[in-house]
Amino acid sequence: METSAGFWLLAVLLLAATSFSQAQTVQRYFKVGGTLQLSPQPVSAQITSIVWKCDKNLLAEWVQGLISLTYYSKFKGRTTLNTDTGVLEIRGLTAADSGVYSVEINNQVQSQVYKTVEIEDVPQPEVKVTPLVCNSTSESCKLVCEGDVNKAGPVKYFWKKDDGEWEESQINTMEIINDEETQRVKTFSCRMKNLVSERDSEPIDNPLYQEKTPGCGLCVTHLGAVMRSLAVLAPCWVAVCLWTKRKTLCKCRNTHS
């Protein structure tokens, strides 16, 4: 029983240690050619020594009164370390700069580390309609904001109706319902955005759009009124014609007699 209890206690401690370790890893994304800033956790005492490492290899080092500020290997000439704050800046980033960065302040290794990942610009998005047979008689359809985002890192999606405001979406698809509101929308557009770029698609015609003829009901009303007026005036017009014709005939008879 004691062995079993000890086993489960050890398992819980290992799980807690793993969760703690994961919680201290901060993901940072960068674009090739860009600049990256990494900050240590705040310390209460004055900073007297700093050591930054990349994948456990020395990157930058400084010890007050003992070691002058020194940069190592590929980081020379494109790195700046602020000895007052411990903030590290790396310029002209390359794909080889991906890795895990850690820092030691005043001889204390900080628990927080940075995992840096290279990302690219988002692609030019394109809106596709599914199913392909979607038209004004369909109950609903889906719009898909397409583009290869495998190397773009975290991507956010936005949708726009006609010239309206952009609305953020958690996914790259949007369902459109064939209702009166959707039928009035002429075009849809989508936007992809990551930490280093954003791009918009070309507007796509709304497959559920139905053009409404403005004032059609008013036209019917006016047409009905005109037809009713003609129905009332028609007998009068016929009577006037007959009376005029009869008067003309009578006049002709009187003249010949």
C-alpha positions in Angstrom: 0.0 0.0 0.0 2.8 2.4 0.9 4.6 1.6 -2.4 1.5 2.4 -4.3 0.9 5.7 -2.5 4.5 6.6 -3.1 4.2 5.8 -6.8 1.2 8.0 -7.2 2.8 10.9 -5.2 5.8 10.7 -7.5 3.6 10.7 -10.6 1.7 13.8 -9.4 5.0 15.6 -8.6 6.4 14.8 -12.0 3.2 16.0 -13.7 3.3 19.3 -11.7 7.0 19.8 -12.6 6.2 19.2 -16.3 3.3 21.7 -16.2 5.4 24.2 -14.4 8.2 23.8 -17.0 5.8 24.2 -19.9 4.2 27.3 -18.3 7.6 29.0 -18.2 8.2 28.6 -22.0 7.2 31.7 -23.9 6.7 31.2 -27.7 8.0 34.1 -29.8 7.7 34.4 -33.6 10.0 36.3 -35.9 10.3 37.0 -39.6 13.6 36.6 -41.4 15.4 39.9 -41.6 13.4 41.3 -38.7 14.3 42.3 -35.1 13.7 40.3 -31.9 13.6 41.6 -28.3 13.8 39.3 -25.4 13.3 40.5 -21.8 14.3 38.8 -18.6 11.9 38.5 -15.6 12.2 41.5 -13.2 14.7 41.3 -10.4 14.6 43.3 -7.2 18.3 43.9 -6.8 20.6 45.9 -9.1 21.8 43.9 -12.0 25.5 43.1 -11.8 25.8 40.1 -14.1 24.0 38.8 -17.2 24.5 35.7 -19.3 22.3 35.0 -22.3 22.4 31.6 -24.1 20.8 30.2 -27.2 20.3 26.4 -27.1 22.8 26.4 -24.1 25.5 28.1 -26.2 26.8 31.4 -25.0 25.2 34.4 -26.8 26.2 37.4 -24.7 27.9 37.9 -21.3 28.6 40.7 -18.9 29.9 40.9 -15.3 30.2 44.2 -13.7 33.9 45.0 -13.1 35.1 41.6 -14.3 33.9 40.8 -17.8 33.3 43.5 -20.4 30.1 43.1 -22.5 30.9 40.3 -25.0 28.9 38.8 -27.9 29.7 35.4 -29.2 29.7 33.5 -32.6 27.0 34.4 -35.1 25.5 37.1 -32.8 28.5 39.5 -33.1 27.7 42.7 -34.8 23.9 42.4 -34.7 23.1 42.1 -31.1 22.6 44.7 -28.3 22.4 43.9 -24.6 21.1 46.5 -22.2 23.2 45.9 -19.0 20.7 48.0 -16.9 17.6 46.0 -17.8 19.0 42.8 -19.3 16.9 43.2 -22.4 18.5 41.5 -25.5 17.9 42.7 -29.1 18.9 40.7 -32.1 18.7 42.2 -35.6 18.9 40.7 -39.1 17.3 37.5 -38.0 17.8 34.3 -40.0 16.2 30.9 -39.9 19.2 29.6 -37.9 18.2 31.9 -35.1 15.2 29.6 -34.2 15.9 28.0 -30.8 15.5 28.2 -27.0 16.9 31.4 -25.4 17.6 31.5 -21.6 19.1 34.1 -19.3 21.0 34.2 -16.0 20.8 37.4 -14.0 23.0 37.9 -10.9 24.1 34.2 -11.1 20.5 33.0 -11.0 19.1 31.1 -13.9 15.6 32.3 -14.7 12.8 29.8 -15.1 11.3 31.6 -18.0 12.8 30.7 -21.4 11.9 31.9 -24.9 11.3 29.4 -27.8 11.7 31.4 -31.0 10.1 30.2 -34.3 10.6 31.6 -37.8 7.4 32.5 -39.6 6.6 33.8 -43.1 4.1 36.4 -44.4 0.6 35.1 -44.8 -0.3 34.1 -48.3 -2.7 35.9 -50.6 -6.1 34.5 -49.5 -8.8 33.4 -51.8 -12.5 32.9 -51.0 -14.0 29.7 -52.2 -17.7 28.7 -52.0 -18.9 25.2 -51.0 -20.7 23.4 -52.3 -20.0 24.4 -55.9 -23.7 24.3 -56.8 -24.5 26.9 -54.2 -27.0 29.4 -55.6 -30.0 31.6 -54.7 -32.2 28.6 -54.1 -29.8 27.0 -51.5 -30.7 27.1 -47.9 -27.1 27.8 -46.8 -23.6 27.7 -48.1 -20.0 28.0 -46.7 -17.3 30.4 -47.6 -13.7 29.2 -47.1 -10.7 31.6 -46.8 -8.1 29.5 -48.5 -4.3 29.8 -48.5 -1.2 27.8 -47.3 -0.5 29.0 -43.8 1.8 26.1 -42.7 4.7 28.4 -42.2 2.8 31.5 -41.1 2.5 30.7 -37.4 -0.7 31.7 -35.6 -3.2 33.1 -38.1 -6.3 35.2 -37.5 -9.2 35.4 -40.0 -11.5 38.3 -40.7 -14.6 38.6 -42.9 -16.2 41.6 -44.6 -19.6 42.2 -46.2 -19.5 44.6 -49.1 -17.7 47.7 -47.8 -18.6 47.1 -44.2 -16.3 46.6 -41.2 -14.0 43.6 -40.8 -15.2 41.0 -38.3 -12.8 38.5 -36.7 -13.5 34.8 -36.9 -11.9 31.9 -35.0 -11.7 29.7 -38.1 -11.2 30.2 -41.9 -14.9 29.3 -42.8 -18.1 31.2 -42.5 -21.6 29.8 -43.0 -24.1 32.1 -44.8 -27.8 31.5 -44.4 -30.2 32.3 -47.2 -32.2 34.9 -45.4 -33.3 38.4 -46.2 -30.2 40.0 -44.7 -27.8 37.8 -46.6 -29.7 38.3 -49.8 -28.9 42.0 -49.7 -25.1 41.4 -49.5 -23.4 41.6 -52.9 -19.9 40.5 -52.1 -17.8 38.9 -49.4 -14.1 39.3 -48.6 -11.7 37.6 -46.2 -8.4 38.7 -44.5 -5.5 36.7 -43.1 -3.3 38.2 -40.4 -0.3 36.9 -38.4 2.2 38.6 -36.2 4.2 40.0 -39.2 1.8 40.6 -42.0 -1.8 40.7 -43.3 -3.4 40.3 -46.7 -7.0 40.7 -48.1 -8.7 38.5 -50.7 -10.5 39.8 -53.8 -14.2 40.3 -53.2 -16.3 37.3 -54.3 -19.9 37.6 -55.5 -22.5 36.4 -53.0 -24.1 33.2 -54.5 -27.2 33.9 -52.4 -27.7 37.5 -53.6 -31.1 38.4 -54.9 -31.7 41.8 -56.5 -34.8 43.5 -55.2 -36.6 46.0 -57.5 -37.1 49.1 -55.3 -40.7 50.4 -55.1 -42.2 47.4 -56.9 -45.2 47.3 -54.6 -45.9 51.0 -55.2 -45.8 50.4 -59.0 -48.4 47.7 -58.7 -50.6 50.0 -56.6 -50.4 52.8 -59.1 -51.0 50.5 -62.0 -54.1 49.2 -60.3 -55.4 52.7 -59.7 -54.9 53.5 -63.4 -56.7 50.4 -64.5 -59.6 51.2 -62.2 -59.8 54.7 -63.6 -59.8 53.4 -67.1 -62.6 51.0 -66.3 -64.7 53.9 -65.0 -63.9 56.2 -67.9 -64.3 53.7 -70.7 -68.1 53.7 -70.7 -68.2 57.5 -70.6 -65.8 57.6 -73.6 -67.9 55.2 -75.5 -71.0 57.2 -74.8 -69.4 60.4 -75.9 -68.2 58.8 -79.1 -71.7 57.4 -79.9 -73.3 60.8 -79.1 -70.8 62.6 -81.3 -71.4 60.1 -84.2 -75.2 60.4 -83.9 -75.0 64.2 -83.9 -72.9 64.1 -87.0 -75.3 61.8 -88.8 -78.2 64.0 -87.9 -76.5 67.1 -89.3 -75.7 65.3 -92.5 -79.4 64.3 -93.0 -80.6 67.9 -92.4 -78.1 69.2 -95.0 -79.2 66.8 -97.7 -82.9 67.4 -97.1 
